[in-house]
Amino acid sequence: MPATHDLIVVGLGAWGSAALYHAARAGLRVLGLDRFAPPHRISAHHGNGRVIRMASPEAPDYTPMMARAYALWHRLERESGQTLIVEPGGCYVGGRDSEIVAGSLASFAGTDLAHALLGAAEARRCFPWLTVGDDEAVLWEPGCGVIHPENAIRAHQAGAAKAGAEIRTGASLLRWNATPDRVTLETAAGTFEAGRAIFCLGAWAPEHLGIPGLPVTPERQVVAIHDARGLQGHRIFVAPCAEAECVYGLPEPGETYKVAIHHGGRSGPPDTLLDQPTAEDLALIDRYVRLRLPALACRRVEAFTCLYGDSPDRHFILDRHPDHANVVYGTGCSGRGFKFASVIGERLVKLARGEAAELDFFRRARFAA
Ligand SMILES: Cc1cc2nc3c(=O)[nH]c(=O)nc-3n(C[C@H](O)[C@H](O)[C@H](O)COP(=O)(O)OP(=O)(O)OC[C@H]3O[C@@H](n4cnc5c(N)ncnc54)[C@H](O)[C@@H]3O)c2cc1C
C-alpha cells in the first residue's frame, strides 16, 4: 500500500514548523507531528523574543544565508498579515579585537549593511542606558531586531495548514524505522508512514535519531524578564561575561526587557533541565543587569528556563541520516538558530527532496575530522 504522505516532519518547534510550511508550499502531502502542541514551554522556542540580526560573530559566511532568512520571514509576515520582527537596533560591546565586536564587524565586510563602530565616549553619549567600559567599543547594528518566536511558529503552522499540511499534536515519537522508500513512525497518537521524513527534534535529537555519537549536548539556560515600563531607549545589547560566552538583553513586547547569560548552563538529559531558576542563577543575571543596565536593576518580574541543543563548534547540524537516505534532520541550534528557522526549513525540505540545498557546511562529517 502506498504511504499516506510524501513527507512527515517530526518536531514542530522553530525549525520543524518552518520545514512543514515549505513542504506544504512545495505541494507535498505533508504531516507534522509533535509530542506537545508548539509553541510550548518544554522547548528551545518559548518566550516573547529572539534576537535576529545580520551580524554572526561565529563566522561571516552566514551573511547570505541570513539574507535569505530575512526574505522568507518578511514573506511570512506579508502572508500572515502580522508583524513578526521589530528592529530596535543592537549594541555589541567589547574590546575592539573581541569576537563580539570584531567577529560581528566581519559579517558586514563587502556589504552595504548599515553599522557603526563607536568608541567608549561616543557610545555612552548615544546609548546612555548602557554601561560601556573605557577600554570597550560598541558596534551598532541599527537593523538588529527582535522576532516573536511563538507567533512565528504559529504563522508557519498556519501557512502550512493553509497549503494543505496536516498537524498531529500529542504524537510523541516512540520508535521509527525506514526502508529505502518508506519511513514508519510509531507515536503515542498512532503509526504514520511517508516516503520521507525530516526530524527537527532540537535538544531531543540524539535520543531518537539513532546516530551513534551525534554531538548535540542539551544545555539549560535561564532567562530573566524585567519590567521596562517608563524606561526609554533600551535597545538590544550583547556584552562579555566572565562566567560564560556573553550576556545579552532585548526589549520584548509588553514593555518588558529580557536578560540572559549565553551558554555556561548545566547539561544532561533534556527533560531534566527545565527546572526552576535557582537563587544563584538569578544572582548572576542580576549582577550583569546592575553592571550594564542600571536602570533595570531590581525590576526583575519573571524568570524561567529554556533549552539549547549545542553542537561542539556552535554551528548547526543539518544533514541526511547516515543509514537512511530518505531521512534528513536538523539539530544543534546552539542558542542561535531561531533567526535562521525560515531558511533552515526551506533547505531541509530541499535536502529531503534531493535538490541542491547548500548545506555542505553543516554536515555532521565535519566532526569526524
Ligand atoms: C533562552 C533561549 C534564547 C535564545 N535566543 C535566541 C536568539 O536570540 N536568537 C536566535 O536566533 N536563537 C535563539 N535561541 C535558539 C532558538 O530558539 C532555537 O535555535 C530554536 O528554537 C531551535 O529550534 P528547534 O526546532 O531545533 O527546537 P525546538 O524549537 O525546541 O523544537 C523541538 C520540538 O521537538 C519536539 N519533540 C521533542 N521530542 C519529541 C518526540 N519524542 N516526539 C515528537 N516531538 C518531539 C518538541 O516538543 C519541540 O516542539 C534561543 C534559545 C533559548 C533556549
The ligand as a Gaussian input file, in Angstrom:
#p B3LYP/6-31G(d) Opt

LIG

0 1
 C       16.778000      31.058000      26.172000
 C       16.992000      30.961000      24.683000
 C       17.300000      32.088000      23.974000
 C       17.525000      32.017000      22.604000
 N       17.806000      33.164000      21.940000
 C       17.956000      33.125000      20.603000
 C       18.139000      34.334000      19.898000
 O       18.153000      35.415000      20.483000
 N       18.252000      34.265000      18.539000
 C       18.216000      33.074000      17.879000
 O       18.322000      33.081000      16.646000
 N       18.039000      31.907000      18.530000
 C       17.906000      31.906000      19.865000
 N       17.687000      30.755000      20.559000
 C       17.714000      29.475000      19.838000
 C       16.391000      29.134000      19.187000
 O       15.302000      29.410000      19.999000
 C       16.496000      27.669000      18.789000
 O       17.565000      27.606000      17.851000
 C       15.296000      27.118000      18.123000
 O       14.157000      27.190000      18.924000
 C       15.609000      25.646000      17.822000
 O       14.540000      25.117000      17.172000
 P       14.374000      23.558000      17.044000
 O       13.245000      23.380000      16.111000
 O       15.674000      22.912000      16.748000
 O       13.988000      23.052000      18.514000
 P       12.642000      23.309000      19.345000
 O       12.078000      24.640000      18.990000
 O       12.962000      23.027000      20.771000
 O       11.654000      22.198000      18.808000
 C       11.849000      20.805000      19.057000
 C       10.477000      20.165000      19.024000
 O       10.643000      18.731000      19.063000
 C        9.559000      18.220000      19.792000
 N        9.856000      16.866000      20.287000
 C       10.813000      16.504000      21.175000
 N       10.754000      15.192000      21.402000
 C        9.743000      14.689000      20.639000
 C        9.195000      13.400000      20.448000
 N        9.653000      12.317000      21.098000
 N        8.159000      13.253000      19.592000
 C        7.652000      14.327000      18.909000
 N        8.137000      15.589000      19.068000
 C        9.178000      15.763000      19.925000
 C        9.388000      19.205000      20.934000
 O        8.107000      19.089000      21.539000
 C        9.614000      20.531000      20.222000
 O        8.402000      21.126000      19.825000
 C       17.463000      30.765000      21.935000
 C       17.132000      29.621000      22.650000
 C       16.900000      29.703000      24.006000
 C       16.587000      28.456000      24.776000

